[in-house]
């Protein structure tokens, strides 16, 4: 008997073996436009609607012949394009699904282009905007400086100035159907309590709060840590000291859910989506995903490794605790 036969296990002859030229098994990495498209029963972001909204931003904000990309104090929308516009189109598609017919929507922390895109998709909805700076956005087919994918219609949306951390929203109690905050709550320097209380005040009973914010426990954050990078999506300081740090606070899923529920909202959708395709590091990211699947089974099935949280919640009761311990010091 040879040495090889002595070293082989007794059942080696019956064990299946891969052909010598078999390609290694590569698990697919999510690479759809933005995931998930189907969020919950009754809330589906249709691909056609998303495509129309993406085309709106492409024509108005990424068109080098359009001054709209510099529509606000020289802010260069081109530098903010790519995945960010794809994300904003996705968020507007969610709003278009959530907003009731003839309802009133308040989008906070917006520049104006988002609201024009929503108005082009849902002309029946009354749209309001608030931001720290305030601005006006206009799109028209023929005009001084704006291109449009619209045909003959003129849209105008005001974005009023408001400090969401410190000021009362300029709306009556229980007057709005939807309040949205897309990539807003992570920017609060002093905390989300004023915004959450005001959103609760101005929403009608059953009204919707829609929030997206970076996920500090995302697969991208984990990858950054392993690669020696900072895990935050944006951790640098603004050059203007009035603004401070770009993202003072990025939430994990327990903190964000606790905050929303403490302010009298019942969660209908709590998920994450991927902002980027990770083409530049897909092989390494796959290794991280494989590790998570083995070491923390069930985490990926919850849909929590994505870059961005998406929460849709309904106002169903009073504010239970303005300082939930998951988020605030004792």
N, C-alpha and C positions, 0 to 999 in steps of 0.2 A: 504494500500500500504506500502510495507516495505521501510526502509531507503535506501537499495541498489537500489530499483526501482526508488525512488525519485532522487538519485544521477546520475543515468544512463542517457545518452543523448537519445533523442527521437528516433534516428535511430540505436540504439545499437543492436536491434534484427536482423537487416539486415547487419551489418558490418561483413566482413569476419574475422574469427579468426583462428590462427594457431593451429594445433593439439598440445596437451600438450607435446607429446614426439618428436616434430619436432626438428631436429638438427639445430643449428644456421647457417645462411648463411655465408660462408667464401669465400671471393673473392680470385681468384688464384693470386699468386705472380709470376712474370716472372721468370722461372727457366730453360730456354733453355740453350744450350751450351754458346752462346753469342747472344745477340739481338741487332739490327735486322739482320736477314739473308738476307732479300730482302731490299736493301737500296734505290733504285731508279730505274726507267725504264732503262734497259740496264746494270745495275750493280747489280749482284746477287752473293753473296758468297755461293757457292755450298757446301752442307754438306759433300760430298765425298772429295772434295779438302781440306776442313778444317780438316777432319779426317786424311788425309795423312800428313798434316803439323803438326798436333798435335802428330802423331806417330813419326815424325822425331825428335821433341824435346824430346819426351819420351825416344827414343832410344839413343840419343846423349847427352842429358843434364840431364836427371833424372835417368839414369842408374847407379847404384852405382858401377858397374864394369868398368865404363868408366871414364877416366881422363879428358874427355872433360868438365865435370862440373867444373873443376878447370883450364880451358885452358888459362886463361889470368891472369897472375900475382897472381895466387892463389885465384882469385875471385871465391867464392863458388856459383855456379849456383844452387845448391840444395836449398840454402836459398832464391833464387829468383824464385823458381819454383811454381807449383800449378797454381793459377789464372793468374800469370804473363805470364807463358808460353802459357796458353790458349789464353790470349790477344795477345801475339806476333804472334801466329799461325793465329789468326783472321786478324791481320794487314797484314801479308804476303799474306793471301788469297785475301785481298782487292787489294794489289799491283799486284798480279797475274792476277786479272781481269782488272785492269786499264792499265797496261803496254801494249803498242801496239806490234804486232809481230815484232821481230827483233829490238825492241827499246832499249834505254839506260836508266837505272834507277839509281838514286843516292839516297841511304838511309843514312841519317845523324844521328849521335848520337848512332851508333850501336856498338855491340861487335863483330859481325862476324857470329854468329850462325844464326841470322835472314837471312843474305844474302845467306848462304849455303842452308837454307831451301827453300828460293825463287828460287835459282838456280836449286834445285832438282825438283821443280814444273814447272819452266819456263826456260829450258836450252837454249832457243833461245834468251833470253834477256841478254844484256850486263849489268853487275851489278858493281856499284862503291859504296864505303863506305867512310864516313868521321866521325871521332869522336875526342873528345878533347884529348884522349890518343893515339889512333892509335893502330892497332894490325893486326895479320894475323890469319885466321881461316882455318883449313884444316880438311876434313873428307875423310876417305878412308875405304874400306872394310877390308883390312889387313894392319896394320901399327903399328907404335910405340906405340901410346897411344889412338887412337880414334876408337870408334865403329861407325857403320853407318847402317842406314836402306837401303842405296844404295846397288846395286849389281855390284861390279866390277868397278864402276866409281870413279874417283878421282876428287874432287872439291876443288878449292883453290880460296879464295877471299881475297883481300887486303883491309884493312880499314886504310886509310891514316889519319895522324894527322892534325887537323885543329881546330883553335879556331873560332867557328862559329859566335861568337859575335863581333870579331875584325878583322878577316882576310878575304881576298878574296878567294873564292873557286877556286881551281886549275883547272878550266875548262873554255873552250872558251865560248863566248857569243852564246846563242841560240843553244847549242850543246846537250842538254838532253831532253828526252821525259817526264820523271817523276822525281820529287824531293819529297822525303818523310821525315817526321819528326815525329816519333812515340815516344811520351812522351819526347819531347825535349824542346819545347818553354817555358815550365814552369820552366826550369832550368837556364834560362838566368838571370845573375845578373845585367846586364847593359841594357837589353832591347832586343827585337826581331828585331830591325830595320835593322841591318846589315844582319842577316840571311834572312829576307824577301826580301831585295833589291838584295842580291846575288842569291836567288832562282829565282827571276824574271829575272835576267840577264842571267843565264845559261839555262833557259828553252826556248824551241822553242815556237813560237806562237802556242797557243792551247795546249801547254804542261800542264801536271797535277801537281798540288801541293796537296799532301795528308798529312794530319795532324791529329794526335790524341793528346789529352791533358786532364788532369783532369778537371772536371766540378765543380767549387766552389759552384754552386747552386744545386748540385745533391741532390737526395733524401737521400743519405747517409750523405752528409754534414748537411742537415737539421736535420737528426736523431742525428748526433753527437752533434750539438748545444743543442738540447733538452735533451741530455744525459749528458751534462756538459763536452763534449770533444771539442778538437780543430777541426774546420770544414775543414781545409786543409787535403789533402791526406797525405802530408809529410811536416811538419812544423819545424822539428828539425834541428839542425846544424850538418854539417859533423864534424867529429873529425879532419880531415885535413883542416886547415884554408884556404888552397888554393881554396877550393870549396865553402866555406861559408854555406849558408842555402840550404837545399835539394831542396825545391821548393820556390824560392823567389816570384813567381807570379803564381796564378792559376786563369784562366779566367772564366767569365760568358759568356753566349751565345751572348749577344750584343757586348761585347768587342772583342770576337774572330771573329765574322762576320765582324765587322767594320775594324779590322786589315787586314783581308784577302782582303776585297774589296778595301781598300785604296791603296793596293799595286798592283792594276791592275789585279786582279783575279775575275772571275765570279763563284759564288758558284753553283755547281751541286748537291752536297750532303751535308747536314748539319743536323746531327742527333747525338744521343748518344746511347751508349750501356752499358749493365750491366757487370761489371767485376766479380762480386761475386754473390752467390746465397742467401746470407743473412739467411742461415739456423738458425744461432744462435740467430737471433732477428727478425724472420719473422713476429711474431705476433705484435710486437711494430711497425715495419716498415709498416705493413698494416694499422695501425691506422693513421700514418703520411700520407700515400697515400690517405686514406679516407678524411682526413682534407683538403689536397690539392685539391682533386676533388671538394669539396664543396665550399671552400673559393676562389679558383683560377681556375674556370672552364676553360677548354681549354688548360691548361698548360701541362697536361699529354698527351693530344692528339697530341701536338707538338713533343712528343718524347724527351723532354728536361730534364727529371729527372735522366737520367742514369749517371753512374760514369764518363764515358769518352766521350768526344766529338770526333766525326769523321767528318772531312771536306775533301771533294774532290772538288777542284776548278781548273778552266782553266785560263791560261794566255790569256787575251783578250784585254789588253790595257796597256798604260803606267802607271807608279806609279802616283797616284793622290795626295797623301798626305802621306809623310813618318812618320808623327806624328799625327795619328788620335786622336781627343780629347777624345774619349771613353777610350783610353789606356794611353795617355801621358799627363803630366801636361802642362798647357798653356804656 
